[in-house]
Amino acid sequence: MKNFILIKSPNGSESRHEATQNLDLPVLPGDEVSLVDENGNPISVGMRPDDEDLILKFSEETEVVLVNFYPQNNEAEPITIALPVREGDD
């Protein structure tokens, strides 16, 4: 099954990227990131910071880098990721 990264910018433009090995995606302050499968359903992935980047590890061992996820400017608008809620979690 294919997985995708959706990025919505503050101005409303959207881009869709298939999660493939060695994919580096630059993100900007104010971006909203969603992770979905090929049917548009939210998915869970492993995440770990790497300096100013965020590495997303998908279930099929594919890693995608969100470049500059952690902006150096503390006054910059945050970048957000939509995470699925599992039923039964409080």
N, C-alpha and C positions, 0 to 999 in steps of 0.2 A: 504494500500500500504506500502511495506517495504522501508526503507531508509537505506543508507549505508554511511560509512565513509571510504574513500580511503586514504591511507597514502603511499606516495612515498618517499623513503629515498634518500639521496644524491648519494648513490652508485647505484641507479636505481632499487632496489628491491621494490616491491609493496605489500601491504596487504589490504584486504577488510574486513570490520567489519560491521555486521548488527547493526543498532542503536536500542539498547534495554535498558530498564530502568536499572539503576545502573551499567552501563558499564563504566569502567575507562580505558582509552587508554593512555599509556605513549607515548609521542612524544619526539623527539630529535632535537637539533639544525640542521637546514638545511632541515628538513622534509617539504614536500608539502602535504597539506590536502585538499581533495575535498569532497563535500557532494552531493550525487546523490540519485535518486529514483531507483527502481528496474529495470527501463528501461535504466539507465545510464544518465538520464537527470539531470542537475544541479538543486538543490533545495535551498530555503532560509530557514534559521532557526534563532531563537533568540540566541544571544550570550551575555555572561556577564563574566567578569573576577572574579576570586575568588583566591586571593593571586597569586601564580605562576601558577594556573590552569585556563583553559577556559572552561566554561560550555556551552554546545550547547543544546538548547531547541527546539525539533522537534514539528511539528504541532499536533501530537497526544499526547502531554504532556510528551513525553519521553525525559529525560535529560541524556546526555552523557558528561563525563568529559575528556578533553584532559589534562592529567597530565603533569606538568612542561612545559606548553605552553610558559610561560614567564620565560626564563632562568635567573638565578641569576647572571650569568656571562655576563656583558655588552658587552664583546667582542665576545660572541658566535654568530654564524650565525643565523639569524632569522628563525622562523617557519612561513610558509605562509599558508593561506587558500584561495582557489579559490572560488570567490563569483559570482553568476549569475548576469548578467546585464539585467535589465528589459527594454523592448522596450519603448522608449519615455523619459527615464531618460538621462539627460545630464551630 
